[in-house]
């Protein structure tokens, strides 16, 4: 849950930073989802 809060904080800042930062956030979030799914599968 702490990660979600961090992602929201990053999203707020990214609107002014640009598309590259948004892409980095999207990739980071996707990696987190994959890791969560992998841990659930174990």
N, CA, C and O atoms as a GROMACS GRO file, in nm:
protein
  168
    1UNK      N    1   0.082  -0.121   0.000
    1UNK     CA    2   0.000   0.000   0.000
    1UNK      C    3   0.086   0.127   0.000
    1UNK      O    4   0.047   0.228  -0.059
    2UNK      N    5   0.200   0.121   0.065
    2UNK     CA    6   0.288   0.239   0.068
    2UNK      C    7   0.335   0.272  -0.073
    2UNK      O    8   0.352   0.390  -0.106
    3UNK      N    9   0.356   0.170  -0.156
    3UNK     CA   10   0.400   0.194  -0.294
    3UNK      C   11   0.295   0.272  -0.371
    3UNK      O   12   0.328   0.360  -0.451
    4UNK      N   13   0.167   0.240  -0.348
    4UNK     CA   14   0.060   0.312  -0.419
    4UNK      C   15   0.062   0.459  -0.383
    4UNK      O   16   0.041   0.544  -0.470
    5UNK      N   17   0.085   0.490  -0.257
    5UNK     CA   18   0.092   0.630  -0.215
    5UNK      C   19   0.207   0.701  -0.285
    5UNK      O   20   0.193   0.814  -0.331
    6UNK      N   21   0.322   0.634  -0.292
    6UNK     CA   22   0.438   0.691  -0.360
    6UNK      C   23   0.407   0.715  -0.508
    6UNK      O   24   0.445   0.818  -0.563
    7UNK      N   25   0.339   0.620  -0.572
    7UNK     CA   26   0.304   0.635  -0.713
    7UNK      C   27   0.213   0.756  -0.733
    7UNK      O   28   0.229   0.831  -0.829
    8UNK      N   29   0.117   0.774  -0.643
    8UNK     CA   30   0.027   0.889  -0.656
    8UNK      C   31   0.105   1.019  -0.642
    8UNK      O   32   0.079   1.115  -0.715
    9UNK      N   33   0.198   1.024  -0.551
    9UNK     CA   34   0.279   1.145  -0.532
    9UNK      C   35   0.361   1.172  -0.658
    9UNK      O   36   0.373   1.287  -0.701
   10UNK      N   37   0.417   1.068  -0.717
   10UNK     CA   38   0.494   1.084  -0.840
   10UNK      C   39   0.405   1.130  -0.954
   10UNK      O   40   0.445   1.216  -1.034
   11UNK      N   41   0.284   1.076  -0.963
   11UNK     CA   42   0.192   1.114  -1.070
   11UNK      C   43   0.163   1.263  -1.064
   11UNK      O   44   0.157   1.328  -1.168
   12UNK      N   45   0.145   1.316  -0.946
   12UNK     CA   46   0.117   1.460  -0.933
   12UNK      C   47   0.233   1.542  -0.989
   12UNK      O   48   0.210   1.643  -1.055
   13UNK      N   49   0.354   1.501  -0.963
   13UNK     CA   50   0.470   1.576  -1.010
   13UNK      C   51   0.494   1.557  -1.159
   13UNK      O   52   0.548   1.645  -1.225
   14UNK      N   53   0.456   1.443  -1.211
   14UNK     CA   54   0.486   1.412  -1.350
   14UNK      C   55   0.408   1.498  -1.448
   14UNK      O   56   0.454   1.521  -1.559
   15UNK      N   57   0.292   1.545  -1.409
   15UNK     CA   58   0.213   1.626  -1.501
   15UNK      C   59   0.291   1.748  -1.546
   15UNK      O   60   0.273   1.795  -1.659
   16UNK      N   61   0.377   1.799  -1.460
   16UNK     CA   62   0.458   1.914  -1.497
   16UNK      C   63   0.595   1.874  -1.550
   16UNK      O   64   0.666   1.957  -1.607
   17UNK      N   65   0.634   1.746  -1.532
   17UNK     CA   66   0.768   1.704  -1.574
   17UNK      C   67   0.772   1.662  -1.719
   17UNK      O   68   0.867   1.697  -1.789
   18UNK      N   69   0.674   1.590  -1.766
   18UNK     CA   70   0.670   1.554  -1.907
   18UNK      C   71   0.646   1.406  -1.931
   18UNK      O   72   0.636   1.326  -1.838
   19UNK      N   73   0.635   1.372  -2.058
   19UNK     CA   74   0.598   1.236  -2.096
   19UNK      C   75   0.702   1.130  -2.060
   19UNK      O   76   0.666   1.016  -2.034
   20UNK      N   77   0.830   1.167  -2.058
   20UNK     CA   78   0.932   1.068  -2.022
   20UNK      C   79   0.913   1.021  -1.878
   20UNK      O   80   0.920   0.902  -1.850
   21UNK      N   81   0.888   1.114  -1.789
   21UNK     CA   82   0.864   1.076  -1.649
   21UNK      C   83   0.737   0.994  -1.636
   21UNK      O   84   0.732   0.900  -1.556
   22UNK      N   85   0.635   1.026  -1.714
   22UNK     CA   86   0.511   0.947  -1.710
   22UNK      C   87   0.539   0.805  -1.756
   22UNK      O   88   0.489   0.709  -1.698
   23UNK      N   89   0.620   0.791  -1.861
   23UNK     CA   90   0.653   0.658  -1.911
   23UNK      C   91   0.730   0.579  -1.806
   23UNK      O   92   0.704   0.460  -1.786
   24UNK      N   93   0.824   0.645  -1.739
   24UNK     CA   94   0.901   0.578  -1.634
   24UNK      C   95   0.808   0.531  -1.523
   24UNK      O   96   0.825   0.421  -1.470
   25UNK      N   97   0.711   0.613  -1.487
   25UNK     CA   98   0.617   0.575  -1.383
   25UNK      C   99   0.532   0.457  -1.428
   25UNK      O  100   0.505   0.365  -1.349
   26UNK      N  101   0.488   0.459  -1.554
   26UNK     CA  102   0.406   0.349  -1.605
   26UNK      C  103   0.485   0.218  -1.603
   26UNK      O  104   0.431   0.114  -1.566
   27UNK      N  105   0.611   0.224  -1.643
   27UNK     CA  106   0.696   0.104  -1.642
   27UNK      C  107   0.716   0.056  -1.499
   27UNK      O  108   0.707  -0.063  -1.471
   28UNK      N  109   0.743   0.149  -1.408
   28UNK     CA  110   0.763   0.113  -1.267
   28UNK      C  111   0.637   0.046  -1.211
   28UNK      O  112   0.646  -0.054  -1.140
   29UNK      N  113   0.521   0.102  -1.243
   29UNK     CA  114   0.396   0.045  -1.194
   29UNK      C  115   0.374  -0.093  -1.254
   29UNK      O  116   0.331  -0.185  -1.183
   30UNK      N  117   0.402  -0.109  -1.382
   30UNK     CA  118   0.385  -0.239  -1.447
   30UNK      C  119   0.476  -0.344  -1.385
   30UNK      O  120   0.434  -0.457  -1.363
   31UNK      N  121   0.600  -0.306  -1.356
   31UNK     CA  122   0.693  -0.399  -1.292
   31UNK      C  123   0.639  -0.439  -1.155
   31UNK      O  124   0.647  -0.556  -1.116
   32UNK      N  125   0.584  -0.344  -1.082
   32UNK     CA  126   0.527  -0.374  -0.951
   32UNK      C  127   0.412  -0.473  -0.961
   32UNK      O  128   0.399  -0.563  -0.879
   33UNK      N  129   0.328  -0.456  -1.063
   33UNK     CA  130   0.215  -0.547  -1.083
   33UNK      C  131   0.265  -0.687  -1.115
   33UNK      O  132   0.213  -0.786  -1.064
   34UNK      N  133   0.367  -0.695  -1.201
   34UNK     CA  134   0.423  -0.826  -1.237
   34UNK      C  135   0.485  -0.893  -1.114
   34UNK      O  136   0.466  -1.013  -1.093
   35UNK      N  137   0.557  -0.817  -1.034
   35UNK     CA  138   0.619  -0.873  -0.913
   35UNK      C  139   0.511  -0.921  -0.817
   35UNK      O  140   0.523  -1.029  -0.759
   36UNK      N  141   0.405  -0.842  -0.799
   36UNK     CA  142   0.296  -0.884  -0.710
   36UNK      C  143   0.233  -1.013  -0.761
   36UNK      O  144   0.205  -1.104  -0.682
   37UNK      N  145   0.210  -1.022  -0.891
   37UNK     CA  146   0.149  -1.142  -0.948
   37UNK      C  147   0.241  -1.263  -0.928
   37UNK      O  148   0.195  -1.372  -0.896
   38UNK      N  149   0.370  -1.242  -0.948
   38UNK     CA  150   0.466  -1.352  -0.930
   38UNK      C  151   0.467  -1.399  -0.785
   38UNK      O  152   0.471  -1.520  -0.759
   39UNK      N  153   0.465  -1.306  -0.693
   39UNK     CA  154   0.466  -1.344  -0.551
   39UNK      C  155   0.338  -1.416  -0.513
   39UNK      O  156   0.340  -1.508  -0.432
   40UNK      N  157   0.225  -1.373  -0.570
   40UNK     CA  158   0.099  -1.441  -0.543
   40UNK      C  159   0.100  -1.583  -0.598
   40UNK      O  160   0.040  -1.673  -0.540
   41UNK      N  161   0.167  -1.602  -0.710
   41UNK     CA  162   0.170  -1.734  -0.775
   41UNK      C  163   0.258  -1.833  -0.699
   41UNK      O  164   0.240  -1.955  -0.711
   42UNK      N  165   0.351  -1.783  -0.621
   42UNK     CA  166   0.444  -1.872  -0.549
   42UNK      C  167   0.371  -1.945  -0.436
   42UNK      O  168   0.432  -2.024  -0.364
   0.00000   0.00000   0.00000
